[in-house]
């Protein structure tokens, strides 16, 4: 597996791990001020993981494009 693909999978997996407990809070508890602090941390971490995933995805796409160009190069040159 390419290195960047592993990083993308890691970001998605970690996001799923933090999203599970947050979605299980009851609606009446969500509006308390203490829980809002945790939601803020959750949102910040979620945004960072999403940005991380998008950044590595762009790197992966660029790496694939470079690989395609290398695969189309002539292997044997006659002089």
N, C-alpha and C positions, 0 to 999 in steps of 0.2 A: 504494500500500500504506500502511495506517495506520502511524503512527510506532511505536506499541507493538507491532504485529505484527512490524515489522522488528527490534525489540529482542529479541523472543522467538526469532525465527529465528536471530539472532546468537548468543544464549546456547546454543541447541541445537547450532548448528554448532561453536562453540568447544568445547563438551563432547565432541562426537564427535571433534574433532581431538586432544584430550588423551587420550581413551579408547583410541584406536588403539594407540599405542606401549605403554601400560601392559599391555594384554591380551596382548602378544607376549612378555613376559618368561617364561623357563622357570620351572617350579615350584621347582626347586632353588635358583634365584637369589633368588626372592621372599623367602625366610626369612632372608636376611642382614640385619644391622643397618643397613647403609648404604642398602639398597633400601627398608627400612621407613620411613626418613625421607622418601624420595621418594613412597612410597605415602601417607604422612600429608599431604604437600603436595597430592597428587592428590585425596585425599578432601576436604580443606578447600576446594580450588578447585571441585571438583565440587558440593559442598554449596552454596557461594556462588552458582554459576551456576544451580543448581536453584531456590534461593530467589529469585534475580533473575528467572528465567523465570516463576515462580508469581506474583510481585508484579506484573509487567507484564501477565500474563494477567488478573489480577483488575482492574487498571486498564482494560484493554481491554474486559472484560465490562461494567464500570460505564459506560464511554463509549458502548457499544452501547445500553445501557438508556436513557441520556440521549437518544441519537439517536432511539430509538423513540418516546419521549415527544414529542420535537420534531416528528417526522413525523406524529403523530396530532393535532397542534394545528390549529385552524381557521385557514385561510388568508385567507378573506374574511369580514369581519364587516359586516353591514348594520345601519345605524342607523335 
